[in-house]
């Protein structure tokens, strides 16, 4: 594929700019005058964040972080445990309880450093009284299939949990400093991993409104909990959180700015459309393709050669059965259908290296993708109709595979034109 090397360089620049070591060094808290320093964390890049913190910390350190299976890395004093993502499992349930137990015994002289990044919601299942792990698994499956934006999903999740929505921070008397890698459009820290250490202004009534708006069919026990005061989460002005602080140490905006510099160094003018795009993957793809076609055919609103860059987090509403893919590969397939015949090349990938539940980060697409799919015996529109982008891109060798990257600032999209 033409431009593939440049597209890969742009992706690598995005990941490098989101390296947690840089952000942690900038916001590293001072050790407590007396007392312990305990590290907690959750997310697909939490193990790499823990290793980065260890390399910077001079004093005694202990702790526990949970990450996705296969995403661990060597650490000295911080224990790394692995659990399931995007659907929770028993290992995550045990890890969530261990985190709560770990911080609940600490006192006001102690310091908690919380390392939080995307994926933490699924990795920290902690259903409230009357609900079980199976209920939280069902909730995640319902939310993932709903097409709701990530912020809306996390409002529901945090009001059906004993650890999310600031509850982990409220469980300790220690001071909590949260270092957060944002995978949320708009970078609201209370929404990253459903905010286990950052309180949110949303309420259980907001969660009920989201459920009604997206016509989610939740089990009766969940609805009963949400309709009771027991679902109320700590408020941002809760006195228990008064000494705490939080910092967003990496985000999509920073990563896209780094991509723009790489594009310029290759003589291609970069245009950052947005770092906070949400919506259905296929709809977002069609808008991007329309812009790319306009640039290719008419040199407007930008002159070619150009590269369009965007980030955020799209969603996929499941329409078919048995399909495999993810929001980035679905974007790539829809883009290919809309840009058929144009001299454009695109890469859509997730910066954590995993698109959906597969082992690929995303996929490449260009003006010849539809033709090559047809030659391989696939109809692009039928693949899209059953949410089976993976099968098509696997058949033509256009899956983008990186393995775990150690960070997560969500969707990455680059389109080279001309």
N, C-alpha and C positions, 0 to 999 in steps of 0.2 A: 504493500500500500504506500502510495506517495505520502510524504510528510510524516510517516510513522515515527521516525527517529526524533523529529522535533516534538511531536506530541508526547513521546515518552520522556523527553528531557523536561518538558513543562510539568508533567506529573511529578517527576522526581524533585523538581524545584519546589513544588507545593508541599510535598512531604518533608523535605529538608527544612523549610521555613517553619514547619510546625513541630520541629524537634523539641521535646519537653525540656531538655537540658538548658537551652537558652532561656526559656521562660522561668524555669524554677530558679536559676541563678539570679534572675532579676528580682524575684519576689521572695527570696529565701528569708524566713523569719529568724530572729535571734534565738539562741537556745534559752530555755528558762533559767532564771537565777538559781532556782532549786526545783527539784521535781524531775519527772521523767519526760522524755520526748517519745511519743507513740505515733507511728504512722499507720493510717488506715487508707483504704482506697478501693475503687471499683471501676472497671471499664476495660475496653479492649486494648487500651494502651497503658493500663495501670502498672503492669510489671516493669515496662520500660521507664515509666515515670519514677518508680521506686528505685530502680538502678541508678537513674540520673541523680536523684536526691542523695543516695548513699555516696556517690562520688564527690558531692559538694559538702557534705555534713562532716564536721570535725569531731563532734562529741558523741556520747552514747546514743544509740538509736535502736528501737525495736518496733515491731509492728506486723501488720497483716493486710495484704491486698488481694482482691479476687479479680481474675481475668478470664477470658474465654479459653476453652480447651485449645492447646497448641500455641497459645500466645504468651506463655511464660518465658522468663529469661533468668539467668543466674543473678542472685543477690547475696549479700553477706549476712545481714542481720534482720532483714525484713522477709517474713514468710510469704511466699506466693502460693495461692491455691487457685485451682481452675474449676470452672463450672460451665454450664451450657448457655449458649446464646444463639438465636434470638428467643428460643423457648426455654424457660427456666427448668432447672432440675433439682434433685435432692441435694446435690453438692452445693448449689447456690444457697439453698435454704439453710444448710449448716453454716456456711460462711457468713451469711447475714446475722445469724444468732451469735456467732463468735465475735463479730465486729461490735455488736451491741454490748455483749458481755465485757469486751476488752475496754471500752470507753466508760462503761457505767461505774467502774471502781476507781476512776481517776479523780483527783482533787483539784482545787483551784490553783495550785502551784505547778501543775503539769501542763504540757503543751501537746495538742493533737494536731498533726499535719495531715490533712485529708487530700488525697490525690484522686481527682474525679475526672472521668472522661466518658465519652459516648459508649453505650452498651451496658452501663451500670444498672439501668432499670431491670433488665432481664437477669443480670448476674446477682441481684440482691432480692430474691423473692422473700417476702416476710408478710404473709397474709394476716390480717387482724383476726381476733377471736371469732370462732364460728366458721372460719373459712380454712381451706387446706391448700397445699401446694397444687393439687389438681385444679382448684378454682383459679389460682393465679396463672397457671398454664392456659386454661381456657380463656381467661381475660386477655392474655397476650395474643393468642391466636385470633380472637375477635377483633382486637385493635389493629393488628397487622393486616388483616383483610378488609378493613373498613374504608381505607382511603383517607382517613383523618390525618391532618398534619401532626408532626411529632410533638409540638407543644400541646396540642389538644389531647393526644394520647397520654402524655405525661401528667396532665391535670387529673385525668381519671386514675392513673396508676398511683399517684401520690396520696389519693384519698382512700385507697384500698390497700394500705400498707402500714406496717408498724416501724418502718425504717426510712421511708422516703419523705419528701416534703419537710425537710429540716429536722425530722424526728431523731436521726442518728446524732446530730449535734446537741439536741435538747436532752439527750440521755446522759450527758456528762457534765461535770462541774469544771472540767478543764477548759482552757482557752483553745478554740479551734481556728486554725488558719487553713482555708481551702484553696488549693491551687488547681485550676480547672482548665482543661482543654475543651473548647466549645465545639460541639457539632450541631448547634442549634441556630437556625436562622435568626439573626438579631442578637445572638450571644447573651441571652438572658441566663445568668448562672443558675437560677432557681429551676430551670428546665433541663439542664444537662444531667443525664442519668436520673431524672426526676428529683433532683436536688436533695440528696440525703443529708447534706450539711448546710443547706441554704434554704431559709424559709421563703415561702411564696405568698403573694397577695391573693391567689385564687382560693376559692372555697369549695366545699362539697356541693353547694348549689350550682357553681360553675361546672363541676363534673356532671351533675345531673342534666344540665342544659346541653352539654356536649353529647351525652348519651342519647338524648331526645333528638338533637339535630342530625346526628348520623344514624339514627334508627338502630342503635346497638341493642341487641337482645342479650342482656346480662342475666345470669342466674338470680333467682329470687333472693338468695342470701346476700348477694352483693348489693342489690338494690335496697334491701332492708338496712344494711350497714350504712350506705350512703345517705339514707334518710334519717339517720340518727346522729346525735352530737358526737358520738364516738369517732366519726370520720373526720372531725375537725383537726386540722394540722396546726403546728405552731405558726404564729403570725410574725412578720418581720420585726415587729417591735416587742417581741417576747423578751422579758428581762433575762431569761436563761441564755439568750443569744447575744447579749449586749456587748460582751468582750470579743466576740468573734469577728473575723474579717475574711474576705474572699477576693481572689484575683483571677481573671481570665488570662492565662499565660500564652495561649495560642488560639487562632481562629481562622476561618476561611478567608477573611479580608486580608490578613497578613500573607497568607499563602498565595492568593491571587496576585498580590502586588509583586511577590517574588517571581511568579510566572511571567508577568509583564516585562520584567527586566530581562529575563532569558529570551523572550520573543524579540525584544529590541536588539539584543546582541546578535540575533540571526537575521536582522534586516526586515523583520515583519512587524507591522504596527499592531500593538495590542489594544483591545477595547474590553474593559471589564464591565459587563452588563449589570451584574449584581452579585453579591455574596450571600444573598438571603432569599433565593427563589424557592417557592413552594408550589404545590399543585400536583396534579396527575402527571406522571413521567411522560406519557405519550403526548399530553397537551403541551407541556413545556417543550418537548422535542419539536413539535410542529411549529411553535412560535420561533424557536431557534433556527429551524430549517428555512422558514420564510425569510428571516433576516439574512441568512447565509445566501440564499438564492438572489435576494435583492442586491447584495454586495457583488456576487459573482456576475450577474447579468447587467447591472446598471451602475455599478460603482457608487451605490448610495445605500445607507447614509454614510458609509465609509468606503474609501478606495482600497482596492486590493493591490498587493497582497496584504492580508490582515488576519488576525486571529481573534476570535470572540471567546471570552473567558467568563465563566459563571460558576457559582457555588450555591449552597443552600441544602435543602433536603426535600426531594420530591417523594411522592407516595405512589403506590400501585394498588388499585382496587382489583381484587381477583375476580376474573370473569370466566375463566376456563378451569378445567380439572386436569391435573397431571402435568401442568406446565412447570418449567424450571427457569430461573433467571434471577432477577433482582431489579431494583429501580434504575440502576445505571445501564444495564444491558437492555432493558426495555426502552429507555431513552434512545440508546444507539439504534435499535431496530426501527422505532418510529421515525427517527431522524433520517435513516437511510431511505425509508419509503417516501418521505417528503422531499428529499434532496436527490432523488434518482436522476442520474445523467449529468449532474453538476460537478464541476471540478472543485470539490470540497472534501476535506478529510476531518473526521472527528474522533475524539476519545472521550468516553464517559466512564468514570470509575469512582469507586469509593476510596477515600484516602486511607482507610484502615486496611485496605487490601482484600476486603471481602464484600461482595455484592450479594445481598440477601443471605441465603443459607449455603451458598456454594463455596467453591475454592477459588473462584476468579474474582478479580477486582472490578471488572467491567468489560467493555468491548470497544473495538474500533469499528468505524463505519465510514463509508465514502459513497461517491456517486455511482460506484459499480457494485455495491453490496447486493442490491436486489437481483441484479443479473447473475451474480455468482451464487446466490442462494438458489435461484431457479435451476442453474446448472447442476447443483448438488441435490436437486430433488425436493426443494423446500419452497413453499409459497410464503413470502414475508408477511402478507396480511393475515393468513391463517395462523402463523406463529404468534403474531401480535394478539389475535383474537383469543388465543388460549394461554396467554402469558407465558410463552415458551421460547423466549429469545435465546436462551442458552443453547438449545438444540441447533438452532440455525447458525449461530456464531461458532459453535464447536465444529460444525460440519465444514465451514470454510476457513477455519484456522484463525479467526479474528477475536477470540477471547483474549483478554488482557489479564495475565496472571503475575502477581507480584509476591504473594505470600504476605504474612503479617508485616505491617510497616512500623508498628510501634507508636503510632499516633492516630488521631481521628478528628479531622475538621470537616467531615462529611463529604458531600458530593463535589466532584471535580469534573468540569466539562471544558473542553477546548476544541474549537473549530477553526481549522486553517483553510483559508479561501484564496484561490488563485495560485 
